[in-house]
Amino acid sequence: MLRKLAAAALVLGAPLVAAPAARGAAPADCFDRSAPSTYEESRIDTPALPGGVQVPAALVEAGGFTSYVDRLRAELCRARSVAAADRLLKQRGEQLWRAAVDRAQGRLWQGTIERYDDRPLYWTRLIGTRDLRQWRPSFAVPEPARAGLLRTFEYAARGLTTKDFPARPGVTRLLVSGFDPYQLNNEIRRSNPSGAAALQLDGVTVKANGRTIRIETVALPVTWSGFDAGIVEDAFGPHLTASAPRRADLIMTISQGLRGTMNIEQWAGAWRGGNPDNNNEGTPEPVPPAAGWPQPSPQPEFIETTLPYQAMISAGTTPWPVRLNPQICEWAAGDRPTGPVTCKTTGPTPGSQAQSGGGGNYLSNESMYRSNRLRLALGATDVPGGHLHISALVYPADPLVLIDQAFAADRAQTIEQTMALVKAAGAAVAR
């Protein structure tokens, strides 16, 4: 049953979401606002539509995170060393992730927007990374040190540093990832139900078949550079090694896909199509190896799901149909990337080269490919893994409306079904 929605509509021009005066704001000389930021971070300043307000600021305020932004800025300006800043950023990043999870799961009443909304976390975290790039303290911060600080904050604020699987017997451990909003150039109001589902699922414990199922989640960026830096492997790898005391029993990557269907992708392909990411970057090329992590040799062109897809399909979740998607697209051996592409549903041709998995060749496909490439390289062949594409969202027709009852209900249904499918997968491996 859908949980009660907090509000029927939130309009961008309403006083409800106007940003208040800064509390405890940092001194002006602590940040150089002329310093470069990423293309993704530049969207923070997306102008308001006539009659409305800036969407990013409105969402941060509606989620109750404006004071978090102000506090982090003030604390950065009081930091006296890179080491002190690193400790601060880990602490505040984890605090942001936990607050977003607690708000999503109803333990923290904060803000005015309904609790299924992932966008306040996204924009708050993005403001934090922009502030870090433009932070100019009284001491020197070499660029490698700044990159380390950004990694510390990102990993903490995405849930990578707070995984807490019980070590006791009788526990089935599920590690699941969702994604940030994307395609924001065309629709700044975008949410991502996979990231919202991750917030709903993090730390959740359920019972099935006489066992306890524990779910832990992370949120992945929609950036090729983030994947190149190894965030997928860093998220899943520590929970796939044979020596890990809290080794995962199932891994699943989740992303938004086509409208009106839930697709369990049968295949992931070793090719990234290069469609623009949140930084408007992308280059068609094979999926690169991950530094510091083992890789299968040779690299597989396709990796097949080992998720318990029949149990997920048979679970009878609603409202969207659930199916296994067997499609792949391939080049004949030696034809990549300029030769003719063949798409089929009968599996890869021996010796062929991947052009796309069932879910395409964007970051969703790559999240499945990277996590399962690592799973195979680490010898975790007994751990099921794969990808779930969930239904896309439809936004309010009025561009000044941030959220209305129809949008909220549609997103909530999709998230609830996603949660049920993850739990069904967990129950299937808990036998």
NORSULLIN-V8636 format. One record per residue. N is the residue number from 1. RES is the residue in three letters. SS is DSSP state (h for helix, s for strand, l for the rest). Layout:
N:RES:SS / N:RES:SS
//
This chain:
1:MET:l / 2:LEU:l / 3:ARG:l / 4:LYS:l / 5:LEU:l / 6:ALA:l / 7:ALA:l / 8:ALA:l / 9:ALA:s / 10:LEU:s / 11:VAL:s / 12:LEU:l / 13:GLY:l / 14:ALA:l / 15:PRO:h / 16:LEU:h / 17:VAL:h / 18:ALA:l / 19:ALA:l / 20:PRO:l / 21:ALA:l / 22:ALA:l / 23:ARG:l / 24:GLY:l / 25:ALA:l / 26:ALA:l / 27:PRO:l / 28:ALA:h / 29:ASP:h / 30:CYS:h / 31:PHE:s / 32:ASP:l / 33:ARG:l / 34:SER:l / 35:ALA:l / 36:PRO:l / 37:SER:l / 38:THR:l / 39:TYR:h / 40:GLU:h / 41:GLU:h / 42:SER:h / 43:ARG:h / 44:ILE:h / 45:ASP:h / 46:THR:l / 47:PRO:l / 48:ALA:l / 49:LEU:l / 50:PRO:l / 51:GLY:l / 52:GLY:l / 53:VAL:l / 54:GLN:l / 55:VAL:h / 56:PRO:h / 57:ALA:h / 58:ALA:h / 59:LEU:h / 60:VAL:h / 61:GLU:h / 62:ALA:h / 63:GLY:l / 64:GLY:l / 65:PHE:l / 66:THR:h / 67:SER:h / 68:TYR:h / 69:VAL:h / 70:ASP:h / 71:ARG:h / 72:LEU:h / 73:ARG:h / 74:ALA:h / 75:GLU:h / 76:LEU:h / 77:CYS:h / 78:ARG:h / 79:ALA:l / 80:ARG:l / 81:SER:l / 82:VAL:h / 83:ALA:h / 84:ALA:h / 85:ALA:h / 86:ASP:h / 87:ARG:h / 88:LEU:h / 89:LEU:h / 90:LYS:h / 91:GLN:h / 92:ARG:h / 93:GLY:h / 94:GLU:h / 95:GLN:h / 96:LEU:h / 97:TRP:h / 98:ARG:h / 99:ALA:h / 100:ALA:h / 101:VAL:h / 102:ASP:h / 103:ARG:h / 104:ALA:h / 105:GLN:l / 106:GLY:l / 107:ARG:l / 108:LEU:l / 109:TRP:l / 110:GLN:l / 111:GLY:l / 112:THR:l / 113:ILE:l / 114:GLU:l / 115:ARG:l / 116:TYR:l / 117:ASP:l / 118:ASP:l / 119:ARG:h / 120:PRO:h / 121:LEU:h / 122:TYR:h / 123:TRP:h / 124:THR:h / 125:ARG:h / 126:LEU:h / 127:ILE:h / 128:GLY:h / 129:THR:h / 130:ARG:h / 131:ASP:h / 132:LEU:h / 133:ARG:h / 134:GLN:h / 135:TRP:s / 136:ARG:l / 137:PRO:l / 138:SER:l / 139:PHE:l / 140:ALA:l / 141:VAL:l / 142:PRO:l / 143:GLU:h / 144:PRO:h / 145:ALA:h / 146:ARG:h / 147:ALA:h / 148:GLY:h / 149:LEU:h / 150:LEU:h / 151:ARG:h / 152:THR:h / 153:PHE:h / 154:GLU:h / 155:TYR:h / 156:ALA:h / 157:ALA:h / 158:ARG:l / 159:GLY:l / 160:LEU:l / 161:THR:l / 162:THR:l / 163:LYS:l / 164:ASP:l / 165:PHE:l / 166:PRO:l / 167:ALA:l / 168:ARG:l / 169:PRO:l / 170:GLY:l / 171:VAL:s / 172:THR:s / 173:ARG:s / 174:LEU:s / 175:LEU:s / 176:VAL:s / 177:SER:s / 178:GLY:s / 179:PHE:s / 180:ASP:l / 181:PRO:l / 182:TYR:l / 183:GLN:l / 184:LEU:l / 185:ASN:l / 186:ASN:l / 187:GLU:l / 188:ILE:l / 189:ARG:l / 190:ARG:l / 191:SER:l / 192:ASN:l / 193:PRO:h / 194:SER:h / 195:GLY:h / 196:ALA:h / 197:ALA:h / 198:ALA:h / 199:LEU:h / 200:GLN:h / 201:LEU:h / 202:ASP:l / 203:GLY:l / 204:VAL:l / 205:THR:s / 206:VAL:s / 207:LYS:s / 208:ALA:s / 209:ASN:l / 210:GLY:l / 211:ARG:s / 212:THR:s / 213:ILE:s / 214:ARG:s / 215:ILE:s / 216:GLU:s / 217:THR:s / 218:VAL:s / 219:ALA:s / 220:LEU:s / 221:PRO:l / 222:VAL:l / 223:THR:l / 224:TRP:h / 225:SER:h / 226:GLY:h / 227:PHE:h / 228:ASP:h / 229:ALA:l / 230:GLY:l / 231:ILE:h / 232:VAL:h / 233:GLU:h / 234:ASP:h / 235:ALA:h / 236:PHE:h / 237:GLY:h / 238:PRO:h / 239:HIS:h / 240:LEU:l / 241:THR:l / 242:ALA:l / 243:SER:l / 244:ALA:l / 245:PRO:l / 246:ARG:l / 247:ARG:l / 248:ALA:l / 249:ASP:l / 250:LEU:s / 251:ILE:s / 252:MET:s / 253:THR:s / 254:ILE:s / 255:SER:s / 256:GLN:s / 257:GLY:l / 258:LEU:l / 259:ARG:l / 260:GLY:l / 261:THR:s / 262:MET:s / 263:ASN:s / 264:ILE:s / 265:GLU:s / 266:GLN:l / 267:TRP:s / 268:ALA:s / 269:GLY:s / 270:ALA:l / 271:TRP:s / 272:ARG:s / 273:GLY:l / 274:GLY:l / 275:ASN:l / 276:PRO:l / 277:ASP:l / 278:ASN:l / 279:ASN:l / 280:ASN:l / 281:GLU:l / 282:GLY:l / 283:THR:l / 284:PRO:l / 285:GLU:s / 286:PRO:s / 287:VAL:l / 288:PRO:l / 289:PRO:l / 290:ALA:l / 291:ALA:l / 292:GLY:l / 293:TRP:l / 294:PRO:l / 295:GLN:l / 296:PRO:l / 297:SER:l / 298:PRO:l / 299:GLN:l / 300:PRO:l / 301:GLU:l / 302:PHE:s / 303:ILE:s / 304:GLU:s / 305:THR:l / 306:THR:l / 307:LEU:l / 308:PRO:l / 309:TYR:h / 310:GLN:h / 311:ALA:h / 312:MET:h / 313:ILE:h / 314:SER:h / 315:ALA:l / 316:GLY:l / 317:THR:l / 318:THR:l / 319:PRO:l / 320:TRP:l / 321:PRO:s / 322:VAL:s / 323:ARG:s / 324:LEU:s / 325:ASN:s / 326:PRO:l / 327:GLN:l / 328:ILE:s / 329:CYS:s / 330:GLU:s / 331:TRP:s / 332:ALA:l / 333:ALA:l / 334:GLY:l / 335:ASP:l / 336:ARG:l / 337:PRO:l / 338:THR:l / 339:GLY:l / 340:PRO:l / 341:VAL:s / 342:THR:s / 343:CYS:s / 344:LYS:s / 345:THR:l / 346:THR:l / 347:GLY:l / 348:PRO:l / 349:THR:l / 350:PRO:l / 351:GLY:l / 352:SER:l / 353:GLN:s / 354:ALA:s / 355:GLN:s / 356:SER:s / 357:GLY:s / 358:GLY:l / 359:GLY:l / 360:GLY:s / 361:ASN:l / 362:TYR:l / 363:LEU:h / 364:SER:h / 365:ASN:h / 366:GLU:h / 367:SER:h / 368:MET:h / 369:TYR:h / 370:ARG:h / 371:SER:h / 372:ASN:h / 373:ARG:h / 374:LEU:h / 375:ARG:h / 376:LEU:h / 377:ALA:h / 378:LEU:l / 379:GLY:l / 380:ALA:l / 381:THR:l / 382:ASP:l / 383:VAL:l / 384:PRO:s / 385:GLY:s / 386:GLY:s / 387:HIS:s / 388:LEU:s / 389:HIS:s / 390:ILE:s / 391:SER:l / 392:ALA:l / 393:LEU:l / 394:VAL:l / 395:TYR:l / 396:PRO:l / 397:ALA:l / 398:ASP:l / 399:PRO:l / 400:LEU:l / 401:VAL:s / 402:LEU:s / 403:ILE:s / 404:ASP:s / 405:GLN:h / 406:ALA:h / 407:PHE:h / 408:ALA:h / 409:ALA:h / 410:ASP:h / 411:ARG:h / 412:ALA:h / 413:GLN:h / 414:THR:h / 415:ILE:h / 416:GLU:h / 417:GLN:h / 418:THR:h / 419:MET:h / 420:ALA:h / 421:LEU:h / 422:VAL:h / 423:LYS:h / 424:ALA:h / 425:ALA:h / 426:GLY:h / 427:ALA:h / 428:ALA:h / 429:VAL:h / 430:ALA:l / 431:ARG:l
//
